[in-house]
Amino acid sequence: MNHRPDFKTTSHSSGIQCESNADINFQQALANAKQFSPIRYAATPKLRLSELSLISSFDYQNLLFTHSGGTALSKAGQVLKLDSNTILVPSYHCPAAIEPFIWLGFKCIFYRVNADLSPDKNHVHQLINQHDISHCLTINYFGVICHLPLIADILSSTNIIIIHDCAHALFDLLSYTKVHNEADATICSINKILPSIDGGIVTFKSSVPRPLQPVGFVEESKAILYLLGITSIINKLRFAFKKRTEPINGALDNTKATSLCYFNSSKAEQQCFSHTIAILRRSNLNKIAQRRRENYRYLCSALKNSGLGTLLKPQLDQHNVPYVLPFLLHDKSHFSKVRQTGIQCLRWEEIAQTDCNVSQDYRSRLLQLPCHHQLSKQELDAMIKQLKDIL
């Protein structure tokens, strides 16, 4: 990867550093998925052609489609970049939300969060007084916890640019395109909600950048084969006949590994696959939103008195459409037991080392439980039983 002249990275097993962010230390993952049982209940849905419609479900004017949520963030940072760029970012985060700004040469300063993941108002004010802050990143956590109005209120007397990360909240972004948005840019990830390989979106309050470069026919075709499961069948046949070659899906991304663990700079100016946009347009978004809300509430009802942990967000707000259900373990050692049940619970383990006690605690105890729209009541009941049987 060719870095900008003012950006220098050093590779580490646990993350990245650069001269303008020399104090950032992304921590190592706490567990390896390979050590657990095969996944029975996935965090994201699979492609089902029967769920797609011939009728487009929405108008996507003023949306810029990107390769991923990370490249959507990089495009937001690129468009809104100033001569000097220092961005406030929440101490509880996925590294994928921070790396695009490091790549762009932003200086990142972390603000503390409270137990409900709201920004520590006093700490934000303190950082604003101590530093020349140009931007602020706020995150919609799990599609159900959004503190954008609070951040906007805190920053109301400043000229600080707000970038809102809705990677978990596709439906929030789509609704934001129809109403006044408190953020200067809002991004989301398509493939966290819908069954696609890639896909990000960025929308701006006051500008619409030109479309990005489309993907070539060959790569598009390979991606469709992979998405339909044909690539997997071909690879199994290759193994059977002892003619093993590199899997076709490996051609989707030929970029060599770099010190940026999650951000792929070679895709920064590339649009997502055309079929990803087609999946978005042809999906019954109203039905998907309804099913996700129903599944979330069903899990909340069953786990509200669980001895295993507590619900971080037991009640959905009126327009919340969840990505996952945040569940805070009483004992962090139970993560392995949950994962061994075959439930693909996620954790943000590789957060930056900061003085935020909540974030450092949540990296080991806050789980993201699946609740996507394809999970049936029988599957939810099985998940609930396995969680209850742990104790």
LOROLO-605464 format. One record per residue (C-alpha): residue in one letter; x, y negated, z. Coordinates in steps of 0.25 Angstrom, whole numbers, padded with zeros to 4 digits, always signed. Example, Ala and Ser with C-alpha at 12.3 -4.5 7.8 and 13.67 -1.06 7.14 Angstrom:
a+0049+0018+0031;s+0055+0004+0029;
//
This chain:
m+0000+0000+0000;n+0005-0014-0003;h+0003-0023+0009;r+0002-0038+0008;p+0016-0045+0010;d+0012-0050+0024;f+0007-0036+0029;k+0016-0025+0034;t+0011-0012+0040;t+0018-0001+0048;s+0013+0013+0047;h+0009+0019+0060;s+0001+0033+0063;s-0009+0025+0071;g-0011+0013+0062;i-0005+0000+0056;q+0002-0012+0060;c+0006-0025+0052;e+0014-0037+0055;s+0002-0046+0057;n-0004-0035+0066;a+0008-0029+0072;d+0000-0027+0085;i-0011-0018+0079;n-0009-0004+0083;f-0020+0005+0078;q-0021+0017+0088;q-0019+0032+0084;a-0032+0040+0082;l-0036+0048+0094;a-0040+0061+0087;n-0039+0068+0073;a-0051+0073+0066;k-0044+0085+0062;q-0044+0090+0076;f-0059+0091+0077;s-0070+0100+0072;p-0076+0098+0058;i-0086+0086+0056;r-0100+0091+0057;y-0106+0077+0059;a-0099+0067+0050;a-0099+0052+0053;t-0103+0048+0039;p-0113+0054+0029;k-0110+0062+0017;l-0115+0059+0002;r-0129+0064+0000;l-0134+0061-0014;s-0148+0063-0010;e-0147+0051-0001;l-0144+0042-0012;s-0154+0034-0020;l-0155+0029-0035;i-0160+0016-0029;s-0150+0006-0024;s-0153+0002-0009;f-0147-0012-0009;d-0140-0023-0016;y-0125-0024-0014;q-0123-0038-0018;n-0112-0046-0011;l-0106-0033-0006;l-0091-0030-0009;f-0089-0015-0010;t-0075-0010-0005;h-0068+0003-0004;s-0070+0004+0011;g-0074-0004+0024;g-0059-0007+0026;t-0057-0013+0012;a-0070-0021+0014;l-0063-0027+0027;s-0051-0030+0018;k-0059-0037+0008;a-0066-0045+0019;g-0052-0049+0025;q-0047-0052+0011;v-0058-0061+0007;l-0059-0068+0020;k-0044-0069+0023;l-0038-0082+0027;d-0024-0088+0027;s-0022-0082+0041;n-0030-0070+0046;t-0032-0065+0060;i-0043-0056+0062;l-0050-0052+0075;v-0054-0038+0075;p-0061-0029+0085;s-0053-0020+0094;y-0062-0009+0091;h-0061-0005+0076;c-0057+0005+0066;p-0043+0002+0060;a-0050+0002+0046;a-0056-0011+0050;i-0043-0018+0054;e-0033-0013+0043;p-0039-0021+0032;f-0036-0034+0039;i-0022-0029+0043;w-0020-0026+0028;l-0024-0040+0024;g-0014-0046+0034;f-0024-0051+0045;k-0020-0051+0059;c-0029-0043+0068;i-0033-0047+0082;f-0042-0037+0090;y-0053-0042+0098;r-0059-0034+0110;v-0072-0027+0110;n-0082-0024+0121;a-0088-0011+0124;d-0100-0013+0114;l-0089-0017+0104;s-0093-0032+0104;p-0081-0041+0103;d-0075-0046+0116;k-0080-0061+0114;n-0069-0066+0124;h-0058-0059+0117;v-0062-0064+0103;h-0062-0078+0108;q-0049-0076+0114;l-0043-0071+0101;i-0049-0082+0093;n-0042-0092+0103;q-0029-0085+0102;h-0028-0082+0087;d-0031-0089+0074;i-0042-0079+0070;s-0047-0079+0056;h-0056-0067+0055;c-0064-0057+0064;l-0068-0043+0062;t-0081-0038+0068;i-0085-0023+0067;n-0099-0017+0066;y-0096-0005+0075;f-0103+0008+0070;g-0114+0001+0063;v-0121-0002+0076;i-0112-0012+0084;c-0111-0026+0077;h-0105-0038+0085;l-0104-0047+0072;p-0114-0058+0078;l-0105-0058+0091;i-0092-0060+0083;a-0099-0071+0074;d-0103-0078+0087;i-0090-0077+0093;l-0083-0083+0081;s-0094-0093+0077;s-0086-0105+0081;t-0074-0100+0073;n-0070-0098+0058;i-0066-0084+0060;i-0070-0075+0048;i-0079-0063+0052;i-0077-0049+0045;h-0088-0039+0049;d-0084-0024+0048;c-0097-0016+0046;a-0090-0004+0041;h-0100+0004+0050;a-0112-0005+0046;l-0115-0004+0031;f-0129-0008+0034;d-0125-0020+0042;l-0117-0025+0030;l-0128-0023+0020;s-0138-0031+0028;y-0127-0042+0030;t-0127-0044+0015;k-0141-0049+0017;v-0140-0058+0029;h-0130-0068+0034;n-0118-0062+0039;e-0110-0067+0051;a-0097-0061+0045;d-0089-0066+0034;a-0087-0052+0028;t-0094-0039+0032;i-0089-0025+0028;c-0094-0011+0029;s-0090+0003+0025;i-0100+0011+0016;n-0094+0025+0018;k-0096+0024+0033;i-0111+0024+0031;l-0114+0030+0017;p-0108+0043+0011;s-0097+0036+0003;i-0082+0038+0002;d-0078+0023+0002;g-0085+0010+0003;g-0085-0003+0010;i-0092-0016+0008;v-0089-0031+0012;t-0098-0043+0011;f-0094-0057+0013;k-0103-0069+0019;s-0098-0079+0008;s-0091-0071-0003;v-0092-0059-0012;p-0078-0054-0017;r-0077-0048-0031;p-0080-0033-0032;l-0068-0024-0029;q-0061-0014-0039;p-0070-0002-0042;v-0065+0012-0040;g-0061+0019-0053;f-0069+0030-0059;v-0060+0042-0055;e-0059+0038-0040;e-0074+0035-0040;s-0076+0049-0046;k-0067+0056-0036;a-0074+0049-0025;i-0088+0054-0030;l-0083+0068-0030;y-0077+0067-0016;l-0090+0061-0011;l-0099+0072-0017;g-0090+0083-0011;i-0085+0088-0024;t-0070+0084-0021;s-0071+0093-0009;i-0076+0105-0017;i-0065+0103-0027;n-0055+0103-0017;k-0060+0115-0010;l-0059+0122-0024;r-0045+0118-0025;f-0041+0124-0012;a-0048+0137-0016;f-0040+0138-0028;k-0027+0133-0022;k-0026+0121-0031;r-0026+0111-0020;t-0024+0097-0025;e-0026+0083-0018;p-0041+0082-0015;i-0048+0073-0024;n-0053+0064-0013;g-0038+0061-0010;a-0038+0053-0023;l-0048+0043-0017;d-0037+0036-0010;n-0023+0037-0016;t-0017+0026-0006;k-0006+0031+0002;a-0006+0031+0017;t-0002+0017+0022;s-0001+0011+0036;l-0015+0006+0034;c-0023+0018+0039;y-0037+0015+0035;f-0036+0003+0025;n-0033+0007+0011;s-0028-0006+0004;s-0028+0000-0010;k-0043+0000-0009;a-0044-0015-0004;e-0049-0020-0018;q-0057-0007-0022;q-0072-0006-0022;c-0078+0007-0016;f-0083+0018-0025;s-0095+0015-0034;h-0102+0027-0029;t-0100+0021-0014;i-0108+0009-0018;a-0118+0018-0025;i-0120+0026-0012;l-0122+0013-0005;r-0132+0008-0015;r-0140+0021-0016;s-0141+0025-0001;n-0154+0023+0006;l-0148+0014+0016;n-0160+0012+0024;k-0162+0027+0026;i-0147+0028+0030;a-0148+0017+0040;q-0161+0023+0046;r-0155+0036+0048;r-0142+0031+0054;r-0150+0023+0064;e-0158+0035+0067;n-0146+0044+0069;y-0139+0034+0078;r-0152+0032+0087;y-0154+0047+0088;l-0139+0049+0093;c-0140+0038+0102;s-0153+0044+0109;a-0146+0057+0111;l-0133+0052+0116;k-0138+0040+0125;n-0136+0048+0137;s-0124+0056+0133;g-0113+0059+0143;l-0103+0059+0132;g-0103+0044+0129;t-0112+0032+0127;l-0118+0025+0115;l-0111+0012+0111;k-0123+0007+0104;p-0136+0015+0109;q-0146+0006+0101;l-0145+0002+0087;d-0148-0013+0083;q-0159-0015+0073;h-0150-0015+0061;n-0139-0006+0065;v-0136+0006+0056;p-0125+0015+0063;y-0113+0021+0057;v-0110+0029+0069;l-0114+0030+0083;p-0104+0024+0093;f-0103+0033+0105;l-0094+0030+0117;l-0088+0043+0124;h-0087+0043+0139;d-0074+0052+0137;k-0065+0050+0125;s-0061+0064+0126;h-0074+0069+0121;f-0071+0063+0107;s-0065+0076+0103;k-0077+0084+0108;v-0086+0076+0100;r-0078+0077+0088;q-0077+0092+0089;t-0092+0093+0088;g-0090+0089+0073;i-0096+0075+0075;q-0087+0065+0067;c-0087+0055+0078;l-0077+0044+0075;r-0069+0035+0084;w-0061+0022+0081;e-0048+0027+0087;e-0037+0019+0079;i-0041+0005+0084;a-0030-0005+0087;q-0024-0005+0100;t-0029-0017+0108;d-0033-0022+0122;c-0048-0019+0120;n-0051-0008+0130;v-0064-0005+0123;s-0058-0002+0110;q-0047+0006+0116;d-0057+0014+0123;y-0067+0016+0112;r-0057+0021+0102;s-0058+0034+0110;r-0072+0034+0115;l-0081+0028+0105;l-0086+0038+0095;q-0094+0036+0082;l-0104+0047+0081;p-0110+0050+0067;c-0125+0045+0065;h-0125+0044+0050;h-0138+0045+0042;q-0135+0059+0037;l-0135+0066+0051;s-0147+0074+0053;k-0155+0075+0066;q-0150+0089+0068;e-0135+0084+0066;l-0137+0073+0076;d-0143+0083+0086;a-0131+0092+0084;m-0122+0080+0086;i-0129+0076+0099;k-0129+0090+0105;q-0114+0091+0102;l-0111+0078+0109;k-0120+0082+0121;d-0113+0096+0122;i-0099+0089+0123;l-0102+0086+0138;
//
